[in-house]
Amino acid sequence: MPIIQAQKKSVRQSARRRLFNDRRRRTMREIIKQVKELVAAKDYKGAMALIPQAYKAIDKAVKRGVIKANTGSRKKSQVNRMVKEIA
């Protein structure tokens, strides 16, 4: 455990940031998983309805630095490709 006051604060901050980052990452993964399930069930309309939510979750994760920009672009491309394959 840190002794210096500033380091104690840093530990608190990093724990809080980790909580928010984990929440944002979990939301992103859950929505992508829902899209995959709809694609597996060949539900085109349902998958198309979830694409904006998936893009929003991915963009927010990129904006906050949870994932890198290229990773976000790749994930968006993968989601779009999955849905277009069942069209």
N, CA, C and O atoms as a GROMACS GRO file, in nm:
protein
  348
    1MET      N    1   0.084  -0.119   0.000
    1MET     CA    2   0.000   0.000   0.000
    1MET      C    3   0.088   0.125   0.000
    1MET      O    4   0.193   0.128   0.064
    2PRO      N    5   0.044   0.227  -0.071
    2PRO     CA    6   0.123   0.351  -0.076
    2PRO      C    7   0.116   0.426   0.057
    2PRO      O    8   0.019   0.416   0.132
    3ILE      N    9   0.221   0.500   0.082
    3ILE     CA   10   0.230   0.579   0.205
    3ILE      C   11   0.201   0.726   0.174
    3ILE      O   12   0.136   0.794   0.253
    4ILE      N   13   0.248   0.772   0.060
    4ILE     CA   14   0.232   0.912   0.022
    4ILE      C   15   0.086   0.939  -0.016
    4ILE      O   16   0.022   0.858  -0.082
    5GLN      N   17   0.036   1.054   0.028
    5GLN     CA   18  -0.104   1.090   0.007
    5GLN      C   19  -0.143   1.091  -0.141
    5GLN      O   20  -0.249   1.043  -0.178
    6ALA      N   21  -0.056   1.146  -0.225
    6ALA     CA   22  -0.086   1.154  -0.368
    6ALA      C   23  -0.097   1.015  -0.429
    6ALA      O   24  -0.177   0.992  -0.520
    7GLN      N   25  -0.016   0.923  -0.381
    7GLN     CA   26  -0.023   0.786  -0.432
    7GLN      C   27  -0.150   0.716  -0.387
    7GLN      O   28  -0.205   0.633  -0.460
    8LYS      N   29  -0.197   0.748  -0.265
    8LYS     CA   30  -0.323   0.692  -0.217
    8LYS      C   31  -0.437   0.739  -0.306
    8LYS      O   32  -0.526   0.662  -0.342
    9LYS      N   33  -0.433   0.867  -0.341
    9LYS     CA   34  -0.535   0.923  -0.430
    9LYS      C   35  -0.528   0.856  -0.567
    9LYS      O   36  -0.632   0.827  -0.627
   10SER      N   37  -0.409   0.833  -0.616
   10SER     CA   38  -0.390   0.768  -0.746
   10SER      C   39  -0.450   0.628  -0.746
   10SER      O   40  -0.510   0.586  -0.846
   11VAL      N   41  -0.435   0.556  -0.637
   11VAL     CA   42  -0.492   0.422  -0.626
   11VAL      C   43  -0.645   0.430  -0.632
   11VAL      O   44  -0.709   0.348  -0.698
   12ARG      N   45  -0.702   0.528  -0.561
   12ARG     CA   46  -0.848   0.546  -0.563
   12ARG      C   47  -0.896   0.579  -0.704
   12ARG      O   48  -0.996   0.525  -0.751
   13GLN      N   49  -0.824   0.668  -0.771
   13GLN     CA   50  -0.863   0.710  -0.906
   13GLN      C   51  -0.857   0.592  -1.004
   13GLN      O   52  -0.948   0.572  -1.085
   14SER      N   53  -0.749   0.516  -0.996
   14SER     CA   54  -0.734   0.406  -1.091
   14SER      C   55  -0.840   0.299  -1.067
   14SER      O   56  -0.888   0.237  -1.162
   15ALA      N   57  -0.879   0.277  -0.940
   15ALA     CA   58  -0.984   0.180  -0.912
   15ALA      C   59  -1.117   0.227  -0.970
   15ALA      O   60  -1.193   0.148  -1.025
   16ARG      N   61  -1.143   0.357  -0.957
   16ARG     CA   62  -1.268   0.413  -1.011
   16ARG      C   63  -1.268   0.406  -1.164
   16ARG      O   64  -1.369   0.368  -1.224
   17ARG      N   65  -1.158   0.441  -1.226
   17ARG     CA   66  -1.149   0.436  -1.372
   17ARG      C   67  -1.164   0.294  -1.423
   17ARG      O   68  -1.229   0.269  -1.525
   18ARG      N   69  -1.105   0.200  -1.351
   18ARG     CA   70  -1.114   0.059  -1.390
   18ARG      C   71  -1.260   0.014  -1.389
   18ARG      O   72  -1.303  -0.058  -1.478
   19LEU      N   73  -1.334   0.057  -1.287
   19LEU     CA   74  -1.475   0.023  -1.277
   19LEU      C   75  -1.553   0.073  -1.398
   19LEU      O   76  -1.630  -0.001  -1.458
   20PHE      N   77  -1.531   0.201  -1.435
   20PHE     CA   78  -1.601   0.258  -1.549
   20PHE      C   79  -1.558   0.192  -1.680
   20PHE      O   80  -1.641   0.166  -1.766
   21ASN      N   81  -1.429   0.164  -1.694
   21ASN     CA   82  -1.378   0.100  -1.815
   21ASN      C   83  -1.436  -0.040  -1.830
   21ASN      O   84  -1.475  -0.081  -1.940
   22ASP      N   85  -1.440  -0.114  -1.720
   22ASP     CA   86  -1.494  -0.250  -1.724
   22ASP      C   87  -1.642  -0.247  -1.763
   22ASP      O   88  -1.688  -0.332  -1.839
   23ARG      N   89  -1.714  -0.149  -1.710
   23ARG     CA   90  -1.857  -0.137  -1.741
   23ARG      C   91  -1.876  -0.108  -1.890
   23ARG      O   92  -1.963  -0.167  -1.955
   24ARG      N   93  -1.796  -0.016  -1.944
   24ARG     CA   94  -1.809   0.020  -2.085
   24ARG      C   95  -1.769  -0.098  -2.175
   24ARG      O   96  -1.834  -0.124  -2.276
   25ARG      N   97  -1.664  -0.169  -2.137
   25ARG     CA   98  -1.619  -0.286  -2.214
   25ARG      C   99  -1.726  -0.396  -2.211
   25ARG      O  100  -1.754  -0.459  -2.313
   26ARG      N  101  -1.786  -0.419  -2.094
   26ARG     CA  102  -1.888  -0.523  -2.080
   26ARG      C  103  -2.010  -0.489  -2.166
   26ARG      O  104  -2.065  -0.577  -2.232
   27THR      N  105  -2.053  -0.363  -2.163
   27THR     CA  106  -2.167  -0.321  -2.244
   27THR      C  107  -2.141  -0.346  -2.391
   27THR      O  108  -2.226  -0.398  -2.463
   28MET      N  109  -2.022  -0.308  -2.437
   28MET     CA  110  -1.985  -0.326  -2.577
   28MET      C  111  -1.989  -0.474  -2.615
   28MET      O  112  -2.045  -0.510  -2.718
   29ARG      N  113  -1.930  -0.558  -2.533
   29ARG     CA  114  -1.924  -0.701  -2.563
   29ARG      C  115  -2.063  -0.764  -2.563
   29ARG      O  116  -2.092  -0.850  -2.646
   30GLU      N  117  -2.149  -0.722  -2.469
   30GLU     CA  118  -2.283  -0.780  -2.461
   30GLU      C  119  -2.364  -0.748  -2.586
   30GLU      O  120  -2.433  -0.835  -2.639
   31ILE      N  121  -2.355  -0.624  -2.635
   31ILE     CA  122  -2.431  -0.586  -2.753
   31ILE      C  123  -2.380  -0.661  -2.876
   31ILE      O  124  -2.458  -0.707  -2.959
   32ILE      N  125  -2.248  -0.673  -2.888
   32ILE     CA  126  -2.191  -0.748  -3.001
   32ILE      C  127  -2.236  -0.894  -2.994
   32ILE      O  128  -2.264  -0.955  -3.097
   33LYS      N  129  -2.242  -0.948  -2.874
   33LYS     CA  130  -2.286  -1.086  -2.856
   33LYS      C  131  -2.432  -1.102  -2.898
   33LYS      O  132  -2.470  -1.202  -2.959
   34GLN      N  133  -2.516  -1.002  -2.864
   34GLN     CA  134  -2.656  -1.006  -2.904
   34GLN      C  135  -2.669  -1.006  -3.056
   34GLN      O  136  -2.752  -1.077  -3.113
   35VAL      N  137  -2.587  -0.924  -3.121
   35VAL     CA  138  -2.590  -0.919  -3.268
   35VAL      C  139  -2.551  -1.056  -3.324
   35VAL      O  140  -2.615  -1.104  -3.418
   36LYS      N  141  -2.448  -1.118  -3.268
   36LYS     CA  142  -2.405  -1.250  -3.315
   36LYS      C  143  -2.516  -1.353  -3.299
   36LYS      O  144  -2.535  -1.438  -3.387
   37GLU      N  145  -2.589  -1.346  -3.187
   37GLU     CA  146  -2.698  -1.441  -3.165
   37GLU      C  147  -2.809  -1.422  -3.267
   37GLU      O  148  -2.865  -1.519  -3.318
   38LEU      N  149  -2.840  -1.296  -3.298
   38LEU     CA  150  -2.944  -1.268  -3.398
   38LEU      C  151  -2.900  -1.312  -3.537
   38LEU      O  152  -2.981  -1.361  -3.616
   39VAL      N  153  -2.772  -1.296  -3.566
   39VAL     CA  154  -2.719  -1.341  -3.695
   39VAL      C  155  -2.728  -1.493  -3.704
   39VAL      O  156  -2.764  -1.548  -3.808
   40ALA      N  157  -2.694  -1.560  -3.595
   40ALA     CA  158  -2.702  -1.707  -3.593
   40ALA      C  159  -2.846  -1.754  -3.612
   40ALA      O  160  -2.870  -1.860  -3.671
   41ALA      N  161  -2.942  -1.674  -3.562
   41ALA     CA  162  -3.084  -1.709  -3.576
   41ALA      C  163  -3.141  -1.659  -3.708
   41ALA      O  164  -3.260  -1.676  -3.734
   42LYS      N  165  -3.057  -1.596  -3.792
   42LYS     CA  166  -3.097  -1.543  -3.923
   42LYS      C  167  -3.205  -1.434  -3.911
   42LYS      O  168  -3.289  -1.420  -4.000
   43ASP      N  169  -3.200  -1.358  -3.800
   43ASP     CA  170  -3.295  -1.248  -3.778
   43ASP      C  171  -3.233  -1.118  -3.829
   43ASP      O  172  -3.166  -1.046  -3.755
   44TYR      N  173  -3.255  -1.090  -3.956
   44TYR     CA  174  -3.192  -0.974  -4.020
   44TYR      C  175  -3.242  -0.842  -3.962
   44TYR      O  176  -3.163  -0.753  -3.932
   45LYS      N  177  -3.375  -0.830  -3.947
   45LYS     CA  178  -3.433  -0.704  -3.897
   45LYS      C  179  -3.386  -0.676  -3.754
   45LYS      O  180  -3.352  -0.562  -3.721
   46GLY      N  181  -3.384  -0.777  -3.672
   46GLY     CA  182  -3.339  -0.758  -3.534
   46GLY      C  183  -3.193  -0.718  -3.527
   46GLY      O  184  -3.155  -0.632  -3.448
   47ALA      N  185  -3.112  -0.781  -3.610
   47ALA     CA  186  -2.968  -0.749  -3.613
   47ALA      C  187  -2.947  -0.606  -3.664
   47ALA      O  188  -2.863  -0.533  -3.612
   48MET      N  189  -3.023  -0.568  -3.767
   48MET     CA  190  -3.010  -0.432  -3.821
   48MET      C  191  -3.051  -0.328  -3.716
   48MET      O  192  -2.994  -0.219  -3.712
   49ALA      N  193  -3.148  -0.362  -3.632
   49ALA     CA  194  -3.193  -0.270  -3.528
   49ALA      C  195  -3.086  -0.252  -3.420
   49ALA      O  196  -3.080  -0.147  -3.356
   50LEU      N  197  -3.003  -0.353  -3.400
   50LEU     CA  198  -2.900  -0.346  -3.297
   50LEU      C  199  -2.770  -0.281  -3.345
   50LEU      O  200  -2.686  -0.244  -3.263
   51ILE      N  201  -2.752  -0.268  -3.475
   51ILE     CA  202  -2.627  -0.211  -3.527
   51ILE      C  203  -2.598  -0.071  -3.472
   51ILE      O  204  -2.485  -0.045  -3.430
   52PRO      N  205  -2.697   0.021  -3.469
   52PRO     CA  206  -2.666   0.154  -3.413
   52PRO      C  207  -2.622   0.148  -3.267
   52PRO      O  208  -2.534   0.224  -3.225
   53GLN      N  209  -2.682   0.058  -3.189
   53GLN     CA  210  -2.642   0.044  -3.048
   53GLN      C  211  -2.500  -0.010  -3.037
   53GLN      O  212  -2.423   0.033  -2.952
   54ALA      N  213  -2.468  -0.105  -3.124
   54ALA     CA  214  -2.333  -0.162  -3.122
   54ALA      C  215  -2.231  -0.055  -3.160
   54ALA      O  216  -2.127  -0.042  -3.095
   55TYR      N  217  -2.260   0.023  -3.265
   55TYR     CA  218  -2.170   0.130  -3.306
   55TYR      C  219  -2.151   0.231  -3.194
   55TYR      O  220  -2.040   0.278  -3.170
   56LYS      N  221  -2.261   0.265  -3.127
   56LYS     CA  222  -2.255   0.363  -3.018
   56LYS      C  223  -2.164   0.312  -2.905
   56LYS      O  224  -2.080   0.386  -2.854
   57ALA      N  225  -2.183   0.186  -2.866
   57ALA     CA  226  -2.103   0.128  -2.758
   57ALA      C  227  -1.955   0.123  -2.797
   57ALA      O  228  -1.868   0.152  -2.715
   58ILE      N  229  -1.927   0.086  -2.921
   58ILE     CA  230  -1.788   0.077  -2.968
   58ILE      C  231  -1.726   0.216  -2.972
   58ILE      O  232  -1.612   0.235  -2.927
   59ASP      N  233  -1.800   0.314  -3.025
   59ASP     CA  234  -1.748   0.450  -3.033
   59ASP      C  235  -1.720   0.509  -2.896
   59ASP      O  236  -1.621   0.580  -2.878
   60LYS      N  237  -1.808   0.480  -2.800
   60LYS     CA  238  -1.785   0.531  -2.664
   60LYS      C  239  -1.661   0.467  -2.602
   60LYS      O  240  -1.585   0.534  -2.531
   61ALA      N  241  -1.642   0.339  -2.628
   61ALA     CA  242  -1.523   0.271  -2.574
   61ALA      C  243  -1.397   0.330  -2.635
   61ALA      O  244  -1.296   0.346  -2.566
   62VAL      N  245  -1.401   0.363  -2.764
   62VAL     CA  246  -1.285   0.426  -2.829
   62VAL      C  247  -1.262   0.565  -2.772
   62VAL      O  248  -1.148   0.602  -2.743
   63LYS      N  249  -1.369   0.641  -2.756
   63LYS     CA  250  -1.358   0.778  -2.708
   63LYS      C  251  -1.295   0.784  -2.569
   63LYS      O  252  -1.216   0.874  -2.540
   64ARG      N  253  -1.330   0.689  -2.485
   64ARG     CA  254  -1.278   0.688  -2.348
   64ARG      C  255  -1.144   0.616  -2.335
   64ARG      O  256  -1.087   0.611  -2.226
   65GLY      N  257  -1.094   0.560  -2.445
   65GLY     CA  258  -0.964   0.495  -2.440
   65GLY      C  259  -0.967   0.352  -2.389
   65GLY      O  260  -0.863   0.296  -2.356
   66VAL      N  261  -1.085   0.293  -2.383
   66VAL     CA  262  -1.096   0.154  -2.338
   66VAL      C  263  -1.037   0.061  -2.443
   66VAL      O  264  -0.968  -0.036  -2.411
   67ILE      N  265  -1.066   0.092  -2.571
   67ILE     CA  266  -1.004   0.020  -2.682
   67ILE      C  267  -0.944   0.123  -2.777
   67ILE      O  268  -0.982   0.240  -2.774
   68LYS      N  269  -0.852   0.079  -2.859
   68LYS     CA  270  -0.788   0.172  -2.953
   68LYS      C  271  -0.877   0.195  -3.074
   68LYS      O  272  -0.971   0.120  -3.100
   69ALA      N  273  -0.847   0.301  -3.148
   69ALA     CA  274  -0.930   0.342  -3.260
   69ALA      C  275  -0.938   0.235  -3.368
   69ALA      O  276  -1.045   0.207  -3.421
   70ASN      N  277  -0.824   0.174  -3.402
   70ASN     CA  278  -0.825   0.071  -3.506
   70ASN      C  279  -0.903  -0.052  -3.462
   70ASN      O  280  -0.969  -0.116  -3.544
   71THR      N  281  -0.896  -0.084  -3.334
   71THR     CA  282  -0.972  -0.197  -3.282
   71THR      C  283  -1.121  -0.168  -3.293
   71THR      O  284  -1.200  -0.256  -3.329
   72GLY      N  285  -1.160  -0.045  -3.263
   72GLY     CA  286  -1.299  -0.006  -3.276
   72GLY      C  287  -1.346  -0.014  -3.419
   72GLY      O  288  -1.456  -0.063  -3.447
   73SER      N  289  -1.264   0.033  -3.511
   73SER     CA  290  -1.299   0.026  -3.653
   73SER      C  291  -1.315  -0.119  -3.698
   73SER      O  292  -1.407  -0.152  -3.772
   74ARG      N  293  -1.225  -0.204  -3.653
   74ARG     CA  294  -1.231  -0.345  -3.689
   74ARG      C  295  -1.359  -0.410  -3.636
   74ARG      O  296  -1.425  -0.486  -3.707
   75LYS      N  297  -1.394  -0.380  -3.511
   75LYS     CA  298  -1.514  -0.438  -3.452
   75LYS      C  299  -1.640  -0.392  -3.525
   75LYS      O  300  -1.730  -0.472  -3.548
   76LYS      N  301  -1.645  -0.265  -3.561
   76LYS     CA  302  -1.760  -0.213  -3.635
   76LYS      C  303  -1.772  -0.282  -3.770
   76LYS      O  304  -1.881  -0.317  -3.815
   77SER      N  305  -1.658  -0.302  -3.834
   77SER     CA  306  -1.656  -0.368  -3.964
   77SER      C  307  -1.703  -0.512  -3.951
   77SER      O  308  -1.779  -0.561  -4.036
   78GLN      N  309  -1.660  -0.581  -3.848
   78GLN     CA  310  -1.699  -0.720  -3.827
   78GLN      C  311  -1.849  -0.732  -3.804
   78GLN      O  312  -1.915  -0.822  -3.857
   79VAL      N  313  -1.903  -0.640  -3.722
   79VAL     CA  314  -2.046  -0.643  -3.693
   79VAL      C  315  -2.125  -0.621  -3.822
   79VAL      O  316  -2.221  -0.693  -3.850
   80ASN      N  317  -2.082  -0.524  -3.900
   80ASN     CA  318  -2.152  -0.492  -4.025
   80ASN      C  319  -2.144  -0.610  -4.123
   80ASN      O  320  -2.243  -0.643  -4.189
   81ARG      N  321  -2.027  -0.672  -4.132
   81ARG     CA  322  -2.009  -0.785  -4.223
   81ARG      C  323  -2.097  -0.904  -4.183
   81ARG      O  324  -2.157  -0.969  -4.269
   82MET      N  325  -2.105  -0.931  -4.052
   82MET     CA  326  -2.188  -1.042  -4.004
   82MET      C  327  -2.333  -1.022  -4.046
   82MET      O  328  -2.399  -1.116  -4.094
   83VAL      N  329  -2.383  -0.899  -4.028
   83VAL     CA  330  -2.523  -0.873  -4.058
   83VAL      C  331  -2.548  -0.878  -4.210
   83VAL      O  332  -2.651  -0.929  -4.254
   84LYS      N  333  -2.454  -0.827  -4.288
   84LYS     CA  334  -2.474  -0.826  -4.433
   84LYS      C  335  -2.471  -0.967  -4.491
   84LYS      O  336  -2.531  -0.991  -4.596
   85GLU      N  337  -2.401  -1.061  -4.425
   85GLU     CA  338  -2.394  -1.197  -4.476
   85GLU      C  339  -2.529  -1.267  -4.474
   85GLU      O  340  -2.554  -1.355  -4.556
   86ILE      N  341  -2.615  -1.230  -4.379
   86ILE     CA  342  -2.748  -1.296  -4.372
   86ILE      C  343  -2.853  -1.220  -4.452
   86ILE      O  344  -2.968  -1.263  -4.458
   87ALA      N  345  -2.816  -1.108  -4.513
   87ALA     CA  346  -2.913  -1.027  -4.588
   87ALA      C  347  -2.963  -1.103  -4.709
   87ALA      O  348  -3.045  -1.051  -4.785
   0.00000   0.00000   0.00000
